Amino acid sequence: MFARFASLVSAGRGRVASFDATDVLPAECATLIAGASFVERGADDEGAPRMIVTTARGAFRYASDTASAWLREQFGLNDAQMARAMQMLRARFAEYQRMQTLAETGRGGRWADWRPLEL
């Protein structure tokens, strides 16, 4: 059994994912994205909402073109790294939105109205 597993792995068919070491997101970039916070700045002239991403290295507007330009400038990422960084940023933003929704629902205006959330 072990010999069969070893032959699958050596043949390359047992790998789940394959990527080059240069495609791995730098740890500093991943840490910066994981610690990013978001600030709502109201609507722009066209009525579209504006979100500002704040990090330890500065801030930028949350849009795909500005976020990718800022990340490339800060870290010099290649295309595969940029895709991973943008995926992490979208996931972080989705988590922020989920936490905002939870904070708005089920909470009273007074401290005495506090109750644990029932999920």
C-alpha positions as CSV (number, residue, x, y, z in Angstrom):
1,M,0.0,0.0,0.0
2,F,2.8,2.4,0.9
3,A,4.7,1.6,-2.3
4,R,1.6,2.5,-4.3
5,F,1.2,5.8,-2.5
6,A,4.8,6.6,-3.0
7,S,4.6,5.8,-6.7
8,L,1.6,8.1,-7.1
9,V,3.4,11.0,-5.3
10,S,6.6,10.5,-7.3
11,A,4.6,10.4,-10.6
12,G,3.1,13.8,-9.7
13,R,-0.5,12.6,-9.6
14,G,-0.7,12.8,-5.8
15,R,-0.1,16.5,-5.5
16,V,-3.1,18.7,-4.6
17,A,-1.6,22.0,-5.6
18,S,1.5,22.9,-7.5
19,F,3.1,26.3,-7.4
20,D,6.5,27.8,-7.6
21,A,8.2,29.2,-4.5
22,T,8.2,32.7,-6.1
23,D,4.4,32.6,-6.2
24,V,4.0,32.4,-2.4
25,L,2.8,35.6,-0.9
26,P,5.4,37.3,1.3
27,A,4.7,36.9,5.0
28,E,4.8,40.7,5.6
29,C,2.2,41.2,2.9
30,A,-0.1,38.5,4.3
31,T,0.3,39.9,7.8
32,L,-0.5,43.4,6.6
33,I,-3.7,42.3,4.8
34,A,-4.8,40.2,7.8
35,G,-4.5,43.2,10.1
36,A,-6.1,45.7,7.7
37,S,-9.1,47.7,8.8
38,F,-11.8,49.4,6.8
39,V,-13.3,52.9,7.2
40,E,-16.5,53.9,5.5
41,R,-16.2,57.4,4.0
42,G,-19.7,58.0,2.6
43,A,-20.7,58.2,-1.1
44,D,-18.8,59.9,-3.8
45,D,-20.2,62.2,-6.5
46,E,-21.8,59.4,-8.4
47,G,-23.4,57.9,-5.2
48,A,-21.0,54.9,-5.0
49,P,-19.9,54.0,-1.5
50,R,-16.2,54.7,-0.6
51,M,-14.2,52.3,1.6
52,I,-10.7,53.1,2.8
53,V,-8.4,50.3,3.7
54,T,-6.0,51.3,6.5
55,T,-2.8,49.3,7.2
56,A,0.4,49.8,9.1
57,R,2.0,51.0,5.9
58,G,-0.6,53.5,4.9
59,A,-4.1,53.6,3.4
60,F,-5.8,53.2,0.0
61,R,-9.3,53.2,-1.4
62,Y,-10.8,49.8,-1.7
63,A,-11.2,49.1,-5.4
64,S,-9.5,46.5,-7.5
65,D,-7.3,48.9,-9.5
66,T,-6.2,51.0,-6.5
67,A,-5.6,48.0,-4.2
68,S,-3.5,46.1,-6.8
69,A,-1.5,49.2,-7.6
70,W,-0.8,49.9,-3.9
71,L,0.2,46.3,-3.2
72,R,2.5,46.2,-6.3
73,E,4.1,49.4,-5.2
74,Q,4.6,48.3,-1.6
75,F,5.7,44.7,-2.2
76,G,6.6,44.3,-5.9
77,L,4.3,41.3,-6.3
78,N,4.1,39.1,-9.4
79,D,0.7,38.2,-11.0
80,A,0.2,35.0,-9.0
81,Q,1.1,36.7,-5.7
82,M,-1.2,39.6,-6.7
83,A,-4.1,37.2,-7.2
84,R,-3.5,35.7,-3.8
85,A,-3.2,39.1,-2.1
86,M,-6.4,40.3,-3.7
87,Q,-8.2,37.1,-2.7
88,M,-7.0,37.6,0.9
89,L,-8.2,41.3,0.8
90,R,-11.6,40.3,-0.5
91,A,-11.9,37.7,2.3
92,R,-10.9,40.3,4.9
93,F,-13.5,42.7,3.6
94,A,-16.2,40.1,3.6
95,E,-15.3,39.3,7.2
96,Y,-15.5,43.0,8.1
97,Q,-19.0,43.3,6.5
98,R,-20.2,40.2,8.3
99,M,-19.0,41.6,11.7
100,Q,-20.7,44.9,10.9
101,T,-24.0,43.1,10.2
102,L,-23.7,41.1,13.4
103,A,-23.0,44.3,15.4
104,E,-26.0,46.1,14.0
105,T,-28.5,43.2,14.7
106,G,-29.5,42.0,18.1
107,R,-28.0,44.8,20.1
108,G,-29.9,47.3,22.2
109,G,-29.0,50.8,22.8
110,R,-28.2,50.4,26.5
111,W,-25.6,48.3,28.2
112,A,-28.3,46.5,30.1
113,D,-29.8,45.2,26.8
114,W,-26.7,43.2,26.1
115,R,-27.3,39.5,25.5
116,P,-25.1,36.9,23.9
117,L,-25.7,36.4,20.2
118,E,-27.6,33.2,19.3
119,L,-26.4,31.8,16.1
